[in-house]
């Protein structure tokens, strides 16, 4: 029987994988997930959603498939507002850490 080493996640898969700027990666992934869910819930095809949002279908396809390197958090937020979602940015006081944190709560 082969035993596999199991390591507990820190809560951010991108950090677990050692990726650069893991918080931003997680925010982008959460925004893209919400875009995908919204399109599905609205019963839109990717082509129809892309036309509604003013992007081409391959761009929307890349986002829905999680290919997010070329897309900024701002771009993903604008797509969500284009789908009718309200987004709220909340800034809190520092809690003693050197760097602040970025997160999405949907």
N, C-alpha and C positions, 0 to 999 in steps of 0.2 A: 504494500500500500504506500503510495506516494503522499508525503505530507507537504502541504504548502504553507509557507509563512504568510500569516495574515497580519496586516498592519492596519490599525485603526486610522480612519480619515480624520483630518483636522477640520473637516466640514467644507473644504473648498478643493475639489478635484484638481483644479489647475495648480494650486499650491502643492498638493500631494505629488503631482507630476513634475514639479520643479520649473514650471513655466514662468517666464518673465511677466511681471505685473499681473499676478493671479487674481487680484480683486477686480481689476478692469475686465479680465477675461470672463469672470463669473457674471459680472453685471451685463456684459454683452450677450452672454449665453441666455441669461434670464429674460432679457428684452426680446431676443430672437424667438425664444420659446413662446412668449406671450403673443408675439406677432403671428406665429404659426397657429396657435390656438384660436386667436381672434379670426383669422381667415377661415379656419375650419368652422367655427361657430356661426359665422356670417354666411356660410354656404357658398363662398366665392371660390372660383378657380384661381390658380396663381396668375393667369393672364388677366382676369378681371380685377383682381386685387392690385396687380402691378399698374394697370391703367388708372385705377382709382387713386393710387399713390404717386403717379407720375414717374415711375421707374420702369425699366424693362423687365420682362419675365425672367431672364437669366439672373438678374440682380436679386430679385425676390427669391428665386430658387436657391441661390447661394446662401442667402440669409436663413431661409427655412431649414436648410441642410447643415447649418452651423459653420459655414465657411465665412468667418467673420473678420478675418485679418484686414480686409480692405475697408471695413465699415466702422465709423466712429460711434461712440455711445450717443452722441448728438444725432447722427443720422438715424439710428435705430429708434431713438425717442421721437423724432419727427415722423417716422413711419407709424408708430403707435398712435400718435395724435391724429394722423391722417385717417386712421381706422376708427376715430371717434373716442379714443381713450383720453382721460385726463391724467396727467402725470404731475406729481408734486415732489419738489425737491425740499428736503428737510435738512437744515444745518444745525448741528448740536455743538454745545460747548466742548472743548477738549477735556478728555478724561485722564490726563496725565501722560499718555503715551506720546512718543516723539512724533509719529505720523498719524494723521487721521485715517479713517476707513471709508470705503465706498461700498454701498450695498443697494440691493433692490428688494423691496417687499411688495409682492403682488398678491 
